[in-house]
Amino acid sequence: MGSSTSSITAPTFTGSSTFASSFQQVLTKAVSLADLPIQEIQANVNTETNEQSALNSLETSFQSLSSDLQAIGTAASGSYSATSSVPTEASATATSSALPGTYSIQVNSPGSYSTAMSGSGSPVVTDPTTQSISSATSFTLTVNGTTTTITPTDSSLEGLANAINDSSAGAQATIVNIGSSSSPNYQLVVTSTSLNNDTVELSDSSGDLLGTPTLGAAASYQVNGSSTVLSSDSSQVTLAPGLTVTMLAASSTPATITVAADSTTLQNALSTFANDYNSTFSAVQQQMGQSGGALAGQDIIYTMQNALESLVQYSSGSGAVSDLNDLGLSVDDSGVMTFSASTFSALNAADVTQFLGSATTGGFMQAATNDLSTIDDSTTGDIQSENTTLQSEITTENSQITDKTSQLSIMETNLEQELTTADATIADLQEQKSYYTELFQAEYPASSS
């Protein structure tokens, strides 16, 4: 941190002799000369503080590039997407554990859920927030023979539906209006959460409050042309490790599910890298030359420039993708990097993966990570080392400023006292001179002629 010491001003000297103004000049000159070393040190501190600020700004730029590399590594390490040839019949999602390939699924039936609505003998409910189909405070919900006690927090139909939904009893409750808008009649609908022919009952002390349920059925499907018909109590099935298919409708022909590397995330990461590289390159260039910034001419700027050049000049020496230009990242004669999405999209995923490698096992990622870490590593990087040196110098020089300012203050006080004493002596002598002059003139008046 820099110091804010400014030029020290000499105090005003108030003497009584005719030499008071001269003594003021002596005091001002002495303070000004003693202040020169302080101002010189302060100029150094200001310069070093500006250098620190420039370093911190460059560090931010290089850290952005390092973050971009991590994003590229993450995107390249196994991001997959799944697409369906008939998404209205079967949709699919893939995780990083999915294996690329082509799969097929024939949805014979998407299945259905068992559902039951409160019976025709239930009370008419015109306001589900205050009324209900039963005045009971406790109910028994039975789904496929398994019973669960339902205890609503209030006596409303909404309270009963919320209690069922919060119970994890294998059923979901909704409220429907079977009347008209002007004469509403809200009733409770309870649906099982499994695709099966589950029975659904909701009872109070008087008996079952629901009508005859419409029984559901399990979903059925066939995989990869197999004659074996599989069933599921869920619309979602795991077709392969990391690959989930949601059955939406029966299909007349199998739906083809394709799992492939998702290039969109990697493409976006590469585009961001190009933009941040240009910002970093420009920031380094602004510190170079006669009109450069606070770090102009310093070794660390050329170290940064060399690191960026090493990064863009990397070549694997072989393969369909052997350098950044093959990857779609080109650098023109002025040093500006451009990303070509069309070039990248035409590449084979395996070739891209081979070129990129990883931060620890080789390839462009390891080389680039090493180049940048020499600059921005928080412990061993050149920026950290330079900042530590600058801060040490600033601390030492601020201490020197404090000491010299204290010494100047003492000198100033002592000199002012000496000048005050001298001024008083001169004033006394001047007063005596004036007295004897007047006395002499009175004793020997001048003759008039």
Secondary structure, 3 states (H helix, E strand, C coil): CCCCCCCCCCCCCCCCCCCHHHHHHHHHHHHHHHHHHHHHHHHHHHHHHHHHHHHHHHHHHHHHHHHHHHHHHHHHCCCEEEEECCCCCEEEEECCCCCCEEEEEEEEECCECCEEEECCCCCCCCCCCCCCCCCCCCEEEEECCEEEEECCCCCCHHHHHHHHHCCCCCEEEEEEECCCCCCCCEEEEEEECCCCCCCEEEEECCEECECCCECCECEEEEECCCCCCEEECCCEEEEECCEEEEECCCCCCCEEEEEEECHHHHHHHHHHHHHHHHHHHHHHHCCCCCCCCCCCCCHHHHHHHHHHHHHHCCECCCCCCCEHHHHCEEECCCCCEEECHHHHHCCCHHHHHHHHCECCCEHHHHHHHHHHHHHHCCCCCHHHHHHHHHHHHHHHHHHHHHHHHHHHHHHHHHHHHHHHHHHHHHHHHHHHHHHHHHHHHHHCCCCCC
